[in-house]
Amino acid sequence: MMEQLRGWLLSVIAVSLLCALADTLMPPGAVKKAGKLICGLVLAAAVLAPAVELDVEEGGRWLEEYFSGTQDREEELKRQVEEARKRIIEQEYAAYIVDKAAQMGVACTAQVECRAEGEGLYLPVRAQITGPLAAGQREELSLALERDLGLPREGQSYHSGEGAP
């Protein structure tokens, strides 16, 4: 590609130099006017020569590949955005659970897993809560999660601080 560009540029420069030399050597009058016209046409031909060699079909294929690639990249970006949105929503649900437990006087951690319910809507399906919750506190938190988040009891799992259920 660079070699082709170099060759084209050299031919345009050579034609320009020849036209300038011819212009200085031509006698004034009609001959000079005709010579300038011919030099202009030759220079235009040298400048436009690569356009004659263009492969339009190859250009069309390149454009199709380019647009196909942009569509693939767009889909990938949409997927990444949705994954990031899901992670953020899961973190928000987990923060809600931790805050709810803190209101009961218990420090805990929570991990939440969501499923997609339509465009941009994610609902919690599983939550793992780790912390020293007494049976009554577990029951109270479980009711709150079911009522406030719609998280079914079978999707809730509780673990003590030592890692044993």
Order of alpha helices (4+ residues) and beta strands (2+ residues): alpha-alpha-alpha-beta-beta-alpha-beta
